[in-house]
């Protein structure tokens, strides 16, 4: 179970960082809509994925300390 949580944390962190970078670059380039979504919405989803990654990492650290 710990490995699955760690894997979910790693995947969500990678996707979150990539999504934030893409949304930020699109916004700087002047595009307010990317792939049919507002760039601020994509940035918020990327931030939510990063928060999920932090929570997964925290959970795996708590399980490991027991």
N, C-alpha and C positions, 0 to 999 in steps of 0.2 A: 504494500500500500504506500509505503514511504517513497519508493521509486516512482510510482505513478504520480504522486503529488509533485515530486521533484521534476519529473518530465513535463507535467502540465505547467509548472512554473517557468521552466526554461522555454517552452514553446510560446507561452503567452508573453513572456518578456521579449522574445525575438520579434514576434508579430507586433507587439505594442510599439517597440522602438522603430520598426520599419514603417508602420502606419503613421506615427508622429512625424517622421522624417518626410515621408511622401506628402502628407497634408501641409507641413510647414513649407516645403519647397513649392508646392502648388499655389499656396497663398502668396508667397513672396513673388512668384512669377505672374501674379495677377489673376489667377483662376479662382473664382469663388465657388465653382462647382467642379468636382472631380468624380468621374464614374457615376454620375447621377445623384451624388450626395454633396451636401455643403461641406467645404473643407473644415470648418469648425466642428462639424459633427464627426468627421473622420478623426480629427485631433482628440476629441473627447472619448471616442471609442479606443483610440490608442492609449490614452491616459488610463482608462478603465482596465485595459489589459495589463498595463504596468502595475496597477494597484493589485490586480489578481495575482500577478507574479510575485509581488512582495508578500502577499498573504500566504501563498503556497510555500515560499521559502521559509517564512516564519513558522509555519506548521511543521515543516520537515525538521527545522532546528529544534522545535519543542519535543517532537517525537524522539529525536536522536538523543536528547539530554536525559531521557528517562531510563 
